[in-house]
Amino acid sequence: MKMLDGLCLSESAIGALSFVNYTHSPLYLRGFPILRKPIVAIAPRRKKLDRVITRSALSDGGGVVLDQEFEFKPSFDEYLKALETVKIDRDNNGDRSNNNDRKKKSIKKIVREEENGNDEVTAVQENSRKRVLHKKSAFVQEDSRKDVFRREIALEVVKKKQDKNTKSLTRKKSDSTEGKFLDLERAAFKSLECEDNIVDKPRISRVDMEERIQKLAKCLNGADIDMPEWKFSEMMRSAQIRFSDHSILRTVQILGKFGNWRRVLQVIEWMQSRERFKSHRIRHIYTAALDALGKARRPVEALNLFRTMQEQMASYPDIVAYHCIAVTLGQAGHMKELFDVIDSMRSPPKKKFKTDFLEKWDPRLEPDVIVYNAVLNACVRRKKWEGAFWVLQQLSQQGQQPSSTTYGLVMEVMLACGKYNLVHDFFKKVQKSYIPNALIYKVLVNALWREGKIDEAIMAVEEMEKKGIVGNAGLYYDLARCLCSAGRCHEALKQIDKICKVANKPLVVTYTGLIQACVDAGDVGNGAYIFNHMQKFCSPNLITCNIMLKAFLDHGMFEEAKQLFLSLLENGNLIRHEEDYKVRVIPDIYSFNTMLDACALEQKWDDLEFVYAQMLKYGHHFNAKRHLRLVLDACRAGKVELLEMTWKHLVETERIPPSLLVMEMFCTRLEQGDYTAAVSYLTNFASVESQVFSRKSWSKIFIENGHRFEEGTLDALVHEVSVSLAESENVPLEHLIDSCREYLSSRRTSTDPKQTEIACKIQEVAAVL
């Protein structure tokens, strides 16, 4: 038994009361037991009992107990009302997302748990009350200020919770107002852990995902390349693909196979602009894009992308990326940029990266055979034989023996530079260490061909075949061209059988190369023979026909060229469906321009008019730089219909006619006596800035074309122009009337005998002086 403020209480009673007071706070139910302190018994020494409130008492054996304490009216009701208010607000907001449903379920679960906890606390309270009453417990009192403080803390926690939920709802509303564009973007890069509507769905197989990626790549490849970025982004997000490293990598690879390098760069830019997308294989994506740009022969874009890779540690180039950029630059012949890449390959990164736990990270690499071969390819393009020796020197310093492929490239460099003696020297060096491959024999044949040693080239190929080495298509193709250039086309055609066994290119390409070799050698007869011979095995393409057309015209065979051109026009008349274009060849703008130049050179104006009319009929447009002079020459030769045809074509296509064409139309109408039409051309199409309509130019035109105008024509023109100027001002017409009056005055003076005699005397005096 212990004394409590003059009352006797047992230890068990004090413990029970402490437990009741400890669990009295609603914060205990929410996991905050440390905010509630045990009940404090008032010591008997304390004289002043401030703020101790005694509500009612039960007298039993001289003991007094607070009846209000054991009625247990906690602040949980207020807390529950606050939670219910949050719940009602959320229901009114009408947010139907799965996240809100999950939050509603969690609130209900909390309420249920708190109700259960309330029942448990009530039971414990009743037990303790009975125990205290049974043992006749003493008076207990509690400080009301502490109780109020605890209630304030509970309400503050509820208020913070409510504010947090309100802010989350407000944020979701603001996000939804951003529209479908941002929602789709967020969904495209959302983690699977946060995607409730995907977890319950069956997982997409790799085959289905690959089919979707293939479909997306085909759609991107076929879409308009000039589409705006928002449309491209919508197209990417609507593909039903969760964009990961694998999906973007496959998309870039497929677009690279299509050769659509512009779309590859667009995908890379789209990926870079998405900050929420954190790739772990970004180096592989960039490398695939480098490979696509290299195959498309876009060295500048590839170099820019390579520089972008060097800006991040995650995308810093590895040996595969260096191979891609080196091969691309080597094929383009960019030697300076290629050597810069090699320097950066051997040097540490210019930008300092935070390596964190990768303290020993060192991206420096040494060039290998692929990089050195790329340098040799650049030397072939630039004809830099010094670069070949530099490569051999670098390989010797690294203790590597050059491969036969490297020697073959070195020989190509020497061949491109005209160092034929070095080609033979390296060929002998290769024979000592390796068995020469087809590439080396190909370079040797080309060297012998340029030296004019045709028989030696044939013997070299026969020696190769005796050694059991199978030649490639390039070797036999070069040997056949060598024979064609020497006028031995029959022997060249025998090589086609060997080419067909190892070639991947169409047969028409081989025949076209042989024809070009004959034409380059000046042997048009053998070229025509091969052209006729190839039609037994394959149809000539447009390039083949244009080569023969140009060859006939260059060697004065106009009639043969005309017959070939007419056969092409006849093919155009036989086309009925789109599939016919694969079989039949029709002339292009190069064919028309070639024939127009030949007709003008031969002054065959009827043929020129026919070819020009066919050109417009086939959908080709008038080109002022190419066709204006031909039209003016034909018009002055009497082919006015050609001028009318051109003017009608320009009007139909809504194009501004050239000034010289306007002037020629004016002179033609003036020659025909149609003054109103002649002036209308100047009124509607004459430009003030053009020098063609200046006074000096008009004077020159009247002097050169004075014979075309009848007597009184210019007088009538002056009258017509005066009427037009009275209605409105026109600078070209003012220049015209001034020059016309000056020309008429000078012509009348020259017809007067006295004035002619005076002019002759003036010229004699000027000659003496």
Secondary structure, DSSP 8 states (H G I E B T S, - for coil): -EEETTEEE-HHHHHHHHHHHHS-SGGGTTT-GGGS-------TT----TT-----B--BTTB--BHHHHT---THHHHHHHHHHHHHHHHHHT---HHHHHHHHHHHHHHHHHHHHHHHHHHHHHHHHHHHHHTT-------HHHHHHHHHHHHHHHHHHHHHHHHHHHHHHHHHHT-HHHHHHHHHT--GGG-HHHHTS----HHHHHHHHHHHHHHHHHS-TT--HHHHHHHHHTT-----HHHHHHHHHHHHHHT-HHHHHHHHHHHHT-TT---S-HHHHHHHHHHHHHHTT-HHHHHHHHHHHTT-STT---HHHHHHHHHHHHHHT-HHHHHHHHHHHHS--SS----TT-TT--------HHHHHHHHHHHHHHT-HHHHHHHHHHHHHTT----HHHHHHHHHHHHHTT-HHHHHHHHHHHHHHS---HHHHHHHHHHHHHTT-HHHHHHHHHHHHHTT----HHHHHHHHHHHHHTT-HHHHHHHHHHHHHH--S-HHHHHHHHHHHHHHTT-HHHHHHHHHHHTTTS---HHHHHHHHHHHHHTT-HHHHHHHHHHHHHHHHT--SGGGGGTS----HHHHHHHHHHHHHHT-HHHHHHHHHHHHHTT----HHHHHHHHHHHHHTT-HHHHHHHHHHHHHTT----HHHHHHHHHHHHHTT-HHHHHHHHHHH--SS-GGGSHHHHHHHHHHHGGGS-TTHHHHHHHHHHHHHHHS--HHHHHHHHHHHHHHHHHHHHHSHHHHHHHHHHHHHHHH-
